[in-house]
Amino acid sequence: MNITRRNMLSFAGAALAALAAGLAGFLPAGMARAGKDKTSQAIANFTKGAVPAEGGVRIEAPEIADNGGSVPIRVSAPSARRIAVFNDGNPYPDVAVFTFGKGATPAASTRIRLAKSQKLFAVAEMANGTFRMTSRPIIVTVGGCG
């Protein structure tokens, strides 16, 4: 067999790919998971394992954010006790949790920072103890985290 530079580089690339695939099981869970898995876990932590029903929560946010450094959002859900906001494009998917007292209007607005296009999730804990959820994609043209 004639060992050439091209053969050696091909072999080295294949060996590195195999090594990376083998080590994936040894990485900490947070590093091995994609953003969507972290978001699902954060939502499950908020709902204490309950599966939220679709709808009943409203997210108002721009479809396209020209500046990811300051994206206005508003969340609301009639008769909600708490509303949590999550996203699937950041290393830490928890964005905010708003808690409403008796007689308060269950709505809140804030500005958030988004590095790239991603999906926002709003999960509401209702007065009867159930959970409702909705999501909305936001396209970011200029990232705000860098």
PyMOL CGO cylinders between C-alpha atoms (Angstrom):
from pymol import cmd
from pymol.cgo import CYLINDER

trace = [
    CYLINDER, 0.00, 0.00, 0.00, 1.30, 3.39, -0.93, 0.3, 1, 1, 1, 1, 1, 1,
    CYLINDER, 1.30, 3.39, -0.93, 0.84, 5.92, 1.91, 0.3, 1, 1, 1, 1, 1, 1,
    CYLINDER, 0.84, 5.92, 1.91, 0.13, 9.36, 0.52, 0.3, 1, 1, 1, 1, 1, 1,
    CYLINDER, 0.13, 9.36, 0.52, -0.75, 12.60, 2.22, 0.3, 1, 1, 1, 1, 1, 1,
    CYLINDER, -0.75, 12.60, 2.22, -4.33, 12.30, 0.90, 0.3, 1, 1, 1, 1, 1, 1,
    CYLINDER, -4.33, 12.30, 0.90, -4.72, 8.76, 2.31, 0.3, 1, 1, 1, 1, 1, 1,
    CYLINDER, -4.72, 8.76, 2.31, -3.32, 9.87, 5.68, 0.3, 1, 1, 1, 1, 1, 1,
    CYLINDER, -3.32, 9.87, 5.68, -5.69, 12.86, 5.88, 0.3, 1, 1, 1, 1, 1, 1,
    CYLINDER, -5.69, 12.86, 5.88, -8.67, 10.68, 4.96, 0.3, 1, 1, 1, 1, 1, 1,
    CYLINDER, -8.67, 10.68, 4.96, -7.72, 8.13, 7.62, 0.3, 1, 1, 1, 1, 1, 1,
    CYLINDER, -7.72, 8.13, 7.62, -7.21, 10.87, 10.26, 0.3, 1, 1, 1, 1, 1, 1,
    CYLINDER, -7.21, 10.87, 10.26, -10.60, 12.44, 9.45, 0.3, 1, 1, 1, 1, 1, 1,
    CYLINDER, -10.60, 12.44, 9.45, -12.39, 9.11, 9.70, 0.3, 1, 1, 1, 1, 1, 1,
    CYLINDER, -12.39, 9.11, 9.70, -10.64, 8.34, 12.99, 0.3, 1, 1, 1, 1, 1, 1,
    CYLINDER, -10.64, 8.34, 12.99, -11.63, 11.72, 14.47, 0.3, 1, 1, 1, 1, 1, 1,
    CYLINDER, -11.63, 11.72, 14.47, -15.25, 11.26, 13.39, 0.3, 1, 1, 1, 1, 1, 1,
    CYLINDER, -15.25, 11.26, 13.39, -15.37, 7.81, 15.00, 0.3, 1, 1, 1, 1, 1, 1,
    CYLINDER, -15.37, 7.81, 15.00, -13.78, 9.16, 18.17, 0.3, 1, 1, 1, 1, 1, 1,
    CYLINDER, -13.78, 9.16, 18.17, -16.26, 12.04, 18.39, 0.3, 1, 1, 1, 1, 1, 1,
    CYLINDER, -16.26, 12.04, 18.39, -19.21, 9.67, 17.92, 0.3, 1, 1, 1, 1, 1, 1,
    CYLINDER, -19.21, 9.67, 17.92, -17.87, 7.37, 20.62, 0.3, 1, 1, 1, 1, 1, 1,
    CYLINDER, -17.87, 7.37, 20.62, -17.27, 10.18, 23.12, 0.3, 1, 1, 1, 1, 1, 1,
    CYLINDER, -17.27, 10.18, 23.12, -20.72, 11.73, 22.68, 0.3, 1, 1, 1, 1, 1, 1,
    CYLINDER, -20.72, 11.73, 22.68, -22.09, 9.35, 25.31, 0.3, 1, 1, 1, 1, 1, 1,
    CYLINDER, -22.09, 9.35, 25.31, -19.51, 10.55, 27.85, 0.3, 1, 1, 1, 1, 1, 1,
    CYLINDER, -19.51, 10.55, 27.85, -20.29, 14.27, 27.55, 0.3, 1, 1, 1, 1, 1, 1,
    CYLINDER, -20.29, 14.27, 27.55, -22.39, 15.91, 30.28, 0.3, 1, 1, 1, 1, 1, 1,
    CYLINDER, -22.39, 15.91, 30.28, -26.08, 15.79, 29.40, 0.3, 1, 1, 1, 1, 1, 1,
    CYLINDER, -26.08, 15.79, 29.40, -26.30, 19.56, 28.87, 0.3, 1, 1, 1, 1, 1, 1,
    CYLINDER, -26.30, 19.56, 28.87, -23.47, 19.54, 26.33, 0.3, 1, 1, 1, 1, 1, 1,
    CYLINDER, -23.47, 19.54, 26.33, -24.70, 16.55, 24.37, 0.3, 1, 1, 1, 1, 1, 1,
    CYLINDER, -24.70, 16.55, 24.37, -28.28, 17.78, 23.94, 0.3, 1, 1, 1, 1, 1, 1,
    CYLINDER, -28.28, 17.78, 23.94, -29.53, 20.18, 21.33, 0.3, 1, 1, 1, 1, 1, 1,
    CYLINDER, -29.53, 20.18, 21.33, -31.35, 23.39, 22.30, 0.3, 1, 1, 1, 1, 1, 1,
    CYLINDER, -31.35, 23.39, 22.30, -34.78, 21.82, 21.82, 0.3, 1, 1, 1, 1, 1, 1,
    CYLINDER, -34.78, 21.82, 21.82, -34.03, 19.14, 24.43, 0.3, 1, 1, 1, 1, 1, 1,
    CYLINDER, -34.03, 19.14, 24.43, -32.97, 21.78, 26.97, 0.3, 1, 1, 1, 1, 1, 1,
    CYLINDER, -32.97, 21.78, 26.97, -36.12, 23.76, 26.25, 0.3, 1, 1, 1, 1, 1, 1,
    CYLINDER, -36.12, 23.76, 26.25, -38.31, 20.68, 26.70, 0.3, 1, 1, 1, 1, 1, 1,
    CYLINDER, -38.31, 20.68, 26.70, -36.60, 19.99, 30.04, 0.3, 1, 1, 1, 1, 1, 1,
    CYLINDER, -36.60, 19.99, 30.04, -37.04, 23.60, 31.19, 0.3, 1, 1, 1, 1, 1, 1,
    CYLINDER, -37.04, 23.60, 31.19, -40.75, 23.47, 30.31, 0.3, 1, 1, 1, 1, 1, 1,
    CYLINDER, -40.75, 23.47, 30.31, -41.12, 20.15, 32.14, 0.3, 1, 1, 1, 1, 1, 1,
    CYLINDER, -41.12, 20.15, 32.14, -39.44, 21.70, 35.20, 0.3, 1, 1, 1, 1, 1, 1,
    CYLINDER, -39.44, 21.70, 35.20, -41.90, 24.61, 35.12, 0.3, 1, 1, 1, 1, 1, 1,
    CYLINDER, -41.90, 24.61, 35.12, -44.94, 22.33, 34.74, 0.3, 1, 1, 1, 1, 1, 1,
    CYLINDER, -44.94, 22.33, 34.74, -43.54, 19.75, 37.21, 0.3, 1, 1, 1, 1, 1, 1,
    CYLINDER, -43.54, 19.75, 37.21, -43.88, 17.10, 34.51, 0.3, 1, 1, 1, 1, 1, 1,
    CYLINDER, -43.88, 17.10, 34.51, -47.42, 17.93, 33.40, 0.3, 1, 1, 1, 1, 1, 1,
    CYLINDER, -47.42, 17.93, 33.40, -47.97, 18.09, 29.65, 0.3, 1, 1, 1, 1, 1, 1,
    CYLINDER, -47.97, 18.09, 29.65, -49.36, 21.52, 28.70, 0.3, 1, 1, 1, 1, 1, 1,
    CYLINDER, -49.36, 21.52, 28.70, -52.33, 21.73, 26.34, 0.3, 1, 1, 1, 1, 1, 1,
    CYLINDER, -52.33, 21.73, 26.34, -51.92, 23.78, 23.15, 0.3, 1, 1, 1, 1, 1, 1,
    CYLINDER, -51.92, 23.78, 23.15, -53.48, 27.23, 22.98, 0.3, 1, 1, 1, 1, 1, 1,
    CYLINDER, -53.48, 27.23, 22.98, -54.94, 29.58, 25.54, 0.3, 1, 1, 1, 1, 1, 1,
    CYLINDER, -54.94, 29.58, 25.54, -51.74, 31.65, 25.72, 0.3, 1, 1, 1, 1, 1, 1,
    CYLINDER, -51.74, 31.65, 25.72, -50.82, 34.56, 23.49, 0.3, 1, 1, 1, 1, 1, 1,
    CYLINDER, -50.82, 34.56, 23.49, -47.35, 35.74, 22.46, 0.3, 1, 1, 1, 1, 1, 1,
    CYLINDER, -47.35, 35.74, 22.46, -47.10, 39.10, 20.74, 0.3, 1, 1, 1, 1, 1, 1,
    CYLINDER, -47.10, 39.10, 20.74, -43.70, 39.57, 19.12, 0.3, 1, 1, 1, 1, 1, 1,
    CYLINDER, -43.70, 39.57, 19.12, -42.40, 40.66, 15.74, 0.3, 1, 1, 1, 1, 1, 1,
    CYLINDER, -42.40, 40.66, 15.74, -42.13, 37.99, 13.07, 0.3, 1, 1, 1, 1, 1, 1,
    CYLINDER, -42.13, 37.99, 13.07, -38.82, 39.52, 11.99, 0.3, 1, 1, 1, 1, 1, 1,
    CYLINDER, -38.82, 39.52, 11.99, -36.59, 41.27, 14.53, 0.3, 1, 1, 1, 1, 1, 1,
    CYLINDER, -36.59, 41.27, 14.53, -34.24, 43.72, 12.84, 0.3, 1, 1, 1, 1, 1, 1,
    CYLINDER, -34.24, 43.72, 12.84, -32.15, 43.97, 16.00, 0.3, 1, 1, 1, 1, 1, 1,
    CYLINDER, -32.15, 43.97, 16.00, -31.80, 40.89, 18.21, 0.3, 1, 1, 1, 1, 1, 1,
    CYLINDER, -31.80, 40.89, 18.21, -30.41, 43.09, 20.97, 0.3, 1, 1, 1, 1, 1, 1,
    CYLINDER, -30.41, 43.09, 20.97, -33.87, 44.34, 21.95, 0.3, 1, 1, 1, 1, 1, 1,
    CYLINDER, -33.87, 44.34, 21.95, -36.88, 42.31, 20.85, 0.3, 1, 1, 1, 1, 1, 1,
    CYLINDER, -36.88, 42.31, 20.85, -40.21, 43.42, 22.39, 0.3, 1, 1, 1, 1, 1, 1,
    CYLINDER, -40.21, 43.42, 22.39, -42.54, 40.63, 23.51, 0.3, 1, 1, 1, 1, 1, 1,
    CYLINDER, -42.54, 40.63, 23.51, -45.88, 40.53, 25.32, 0.3, 1, 1, 1, 1, 1, 1,
    CYLINDER, -45.88, 40.53, 25.32, -47.47, 37.42, 26.81, 0.3, 1, 1, 1, 1, 1, 1,
    CYLINDER, -47.47, 37.42, 26.81, -50.99, 36.99, 28.14, 0.3, 1, 1, 1, 1, 1, 1,
    CYLINDER, -50.99, 36.99, 28.14, -53.38, 34.23, 29.17, 0.3, 1, 1, 1, 1, 1, 1,
    CYLINDER, -53.38, 34.23, 29.17, -56.83, 34.76, 30.69, 0.3, 1, 1, 1, 1, 1, 1,
    CYLINDER, -56.83, 34.76, 30.69, -57.02, 33.42, 34.28, 0.3, 1, 1, 1, 1, 1, 1,
    CYLINDER, -57.02, 33.42, 34.28, -53.32, 32.53, 34.47, 0.3, 1, 1, 1, 1, 1, 1,
    CYLINDER, -53.32, 32.53, 34.47, -51.43, 32.48, 37.77, 0.3, 1, 1, 1, 1, 1, 1,
    CYLINDER, -51.43, 32.48, 37.77, -47.99, 32.40, 36.14, 0.3, 1, 1, 1, 1, 1, 1,
    CYLINDER, -47.99, 32.40, 36.14, -46.61, 32.67, 32.63, 0.3, 1, 1, 1, 1, 1, 1,
    CYLINDER, -46.61, 32.67, 32.63, -43.12, 31.47, 31.75, 0.3, 1, 1, 1, 1, 1, 1,
    CYLINDER, -43.12, 31.47, 31.75, -41.25, 32.31, 28.55, 0.3, 1, 1, 1, 1, 1, 1,
    CYLINDER, -41.25, 32.31, 28.55, -38.66, 29.95, 27.04, 0.3, 1, 1, 1, 1, 1, 1,
    CYLINDER, -38.66, 29.95, 27.04, -36.62, 29.86, 23.82, 0.3, 1, 1, 1, 1, 1, 1,
    CYLINDER, -36.62, 29.86, 23.82, -34.81, 27.09, 21.99, 0.3, 1, 1, 1, 1, 1, 1,
    CYLINDER, -34.81, 27.09, 21.99, -31.84, 29.02, 20.61, 0.3, 1, 1, 1, 1, 1, 1,
    CYLINDER, -31.84, 29.02, 20.61, -29.94, 30.01, 23.75, 0.3, 1, 1, 1, 1, 1, 1,
    CYLINDER, -29.94, 30.01, 23.75, -27.77, 27.85, 26.02, 0.3, 1, 1, 1, 1, 1, 1,
    CYLINDER, -27.77, 27.85, 26.02, -30.15, 28.68, 28.89, 0.3, 1, 1, 1, 1, 1, 1,
    CYLINDER, -30.15, 28.68, 28.89, -33.75, 28.44, 27.61, 0.3, 1, 1, 1, 1, 1, 1,
    CYLINDER, -33.75, 28.44, 27.61, -35.40, 30.12, 30.63, 0.3, 1, 1, 1, 1, 1, 1,
    CYLINDER, -35.40, 30.12, 30.63, -36.22, 33.70, 29.63, 0.3, 1, 1, 1, 1, 1, 1,
    CYLINDER, -36.22, 33.70, 29.63, -38.70, 34.97, 32.26, 0.3, 1, 1, 1, 1, 1, 1,
    CYLINDER, -38.70, 34.97, 32.26, -41.44, 33.94, 34.68, 0.3, 1, 1, 1, 1, 1, 1,
    CYLINDER, -41.44, 33.94, 34.68, -44.25, 36.36, 35.49, 0.3, 1, 1, 1, 1, 1, 1,
    CYLINDER, -44.25, 36.36, 35.49, -46.42, 35.73, 38.58, 0.3, 1, 1, 1, 1, 1, 1,
    CYLINDER, -46.42, 35.73, 38.58, -49.82, 37.42, 38.91, 0.3, 1, 1, 1, 1, 1, 1,
    CYLINDER, -49.82, 37.42, 38.91, -51.68, 38.10, 42.14, 0.3, 1, 1, 1, 1, 1, 1,
    CYLINDER, -51.68, 38.10, 42.14, -55.45, 38.06, 42.64, 0.3, 1, 1, 1, 1, 1, 1,
    CYLINDER, -55.45, 38.06, 42.64, -57.14, 40.73, 40.59, 0.3, 1, 1, 1, 1, 1, 1,
    CYLINDER, -57.14, 40.73, 40.59, -54.10, 41.34, 38.39, 0.3, 1, 1, 1, 1, 1, 1,
    CYLINDER, -54.10, 41.34, 38.39, -54.41, 41.22, 34.63, 0.3, 1, 1, 1, 1, 1, 1,
    CYLINDER, -54.41, 41.22, 34.63, -52.43, 38.15, 33.53, 0.3, 1, 1, 1, 1, 1, 1,
    CYLINDER, -52.43, 38.15, 33.53, -50.31, 39.91, 30.92, 0.3, 1, 1, 1, 1, 1, 1,
    CYLINDER, -50.31, 39.91, 30.92, -46.72, 41.11, 30.86, 0.3, 1, 1, 1, 1, 1, 1,
    CYLINDER, -46.72, 41.11, 30.86, -44.33, 42.70, 28.42, 0.3, 1, 1, 1, 1, 1, 1,
    CYLINDER, -44.33, 42.70, 28.42, -40.58, 42.99, 28.27, 0.3, 1, 1, 1, 1, 1, 1,
    CYLINDER, -40.58, 42.99, 28.27, -37.68, 43.14, 25.84, 0.3, 1, 1, 1, 1, 1, 1,
    CYLINDER, -37.68, 43.14, 25.84, -35.39, 40.19, 25.33, 0.3, 1, 1, 1, 1, 1, 1,
    CYLINDER, -35.39, 40.19, 25.33, -32.08, 39.60, 23.60, 0.3, 1, 1, 1, 1, 1, 1,
    CYLINDER, -32.08, 39.60, 23.60, -31.84, 36.96, 20.86, 0.3, 1, 1, 1, 1, 1, 1,
    CYLINDER, -31.84, 36.96, 20.86, -28.58, 35.91, 19.21, 0.3, 1, 1, 1, 1, 1, 1,
    CYLINDER, -28.58, 35.91, 19.21, -30.21, 34.17, 16.25, 0.3, 1, 1, 1, 1, 1, 1,
    CYLINDER, -30.21, 34.17, 16.25, -33.54, 33.14, 14.78, 0.3, 1, 1, 1, 1, 1, 1,
    CYLINDER, -33.54, 33.14, 14.78, -35.39, 30.82, 17.13, 0.3, 1, 1, 1, 1, 1, 1,
    CYLINDER, -35.39, 30.82, 17.13, -38.72, 29.80, 18.57, 0.3, 1, 1, 1, 1, 1, 1,
    CYLINDER, -38.72, 29.80, 18.57, -40.27, 31.35, 21.69, 0.3, 1, 1, 1, 1, 1, 1,
    CYLINDER, -40.27, 31.35, 21.69, -42.56, 29.34, 23.95, 0.3, 1, 1, 1, 1, 1, 1,
    CYLINDER, -42.56, 29.34, 23.95, -45.02, 30.72, 26.50, 0.3, 1, 1, 1, 1, 1, 1,
    CYLINDER, -45.02, 30.72, 26.50, -46.38, 28.33, 29.12, 0.3, 1, 1, 1, 1, 1, 1,
    CYLINDER, -46.38, 28.33, 29.12, -49.14, 29.44, 31.49, 0.3, 1, 1, 1, 1, 1, 1,
    CYLINDER, -49.14, 29.44, 31.49, -50.14, 27.88, 34.78, 0.3, 1, 1, 1, 1, 1, 1,
    CYLINDER, -50.14, 27.88, 34.78, -53.88, 28.46, 34.94, 0.3, 1, 1, 1, 1, 1, 1,
    CYLINDER, -53.88, 28.46, 34.94, -55.96, 29.19, 38.05, 0.3, 1, 1, 1, 1, 1, 1,
    CYLINDER, -55.96, 29.19, 38.05, -57.32, 25.61, 37.99, 0.3, 1, 1, 1, 1, 1, 1,
    CYLINDER, -57.32, 25.61, 37.99, -53.78, 24.13, 38.07, 0.3, 1, 1, 1, 1, 1, 1,
    CYLINDER, -53.78, 24.13, 38.07, -53.62, 23.07, 34.42, 0.3, 1, 1, 1, 1, 1, 1,
    CYLINDER, -53.62, 23.07, 34.42, -50.99, 24.29, 31.96, 0.3, 1, 1, 1, 1, 1, 1,
    CYLINDER, -50.99, 24.29, 31.96, -51.43, 25.84, 28.52, 0.3, 1, 1, 1, 1, 1, 1,
    CYLINDER, -51.43, 25.84, 28.52, -48.74, 26.55, 25.93, 0.3, 1, 1, 1, 1, 1, 1,
    CYLINDER, -48.74, 26.55, 25.93, -48.12, 28.31, 22.63, 0.3, 1, 1, 1, 1, 1, 1,
    CYLINDER, -48.12, 28.31, 22.63, -45.05, 29.03, 20.51, 0.3, 1, 1, 1, 1, 1, 1,
    CYLINDER, -45.05, 29.03, 20.51, -43.91, 31.57, 17.95, 0.3, 1, 1, 1, 1, 1, 1,
    CYLINDER, -43.91, 31.57, 17.95, -40.87, 31.64, 15.67, 0.3, 1, 1, 1, 1, 1, 1,
    CYLINDER, -40.87, 31.64, 15.67, -38.88, 34.87, 15.44, 0.3, 1, 1, 1, 1, 1, 1,
    CYLINDER, -38.88, 34.87, 15.44, -36.46, 35.57, 12.62, 0.3, 1, 1, 1, 1, 1, 1,
    CYLINDER, -36.46, 35.57, 12.62, -33.49, 37.66, 13.77, 0.3, 1, 1, 1, 1, 1, 1,
    CYLINDER, -33.49, 37.66, 13.77, -31.66, 39.56, 11.04, 0.3, 1, 1, 1, 1, 1, 1,
    CYLINDER, -31.66, 39.56, 11.04, -28.87, 41.00, 13.26, 0.3, 1, 1, 1, 1, 1, 1,
    CYLINDER, -28.87, 41.00, 13.26, -27.99, 39.03, 16.40, 0.3, 1, 1, 1, 1, 1, 1,
    CYLINDER, -27.99, 39.03, 16.40, -27.97, 40.84, 19.70, 0.3, 1, 1, 1, 1, 1, 1,
    CYLINDER, -27.97, 40.84, 19.70, -25.57, 38.71, 21.72, 0.3, 1, 1, 1, 1, 1, 1,
    CYLINDER, -25.57, 38.71, 21.72, -22.21, 39.34, 20.23, 0.3, 1, 1, 1, 1, 1, 1,
]
cmd.load_cgo(trace, "trace")
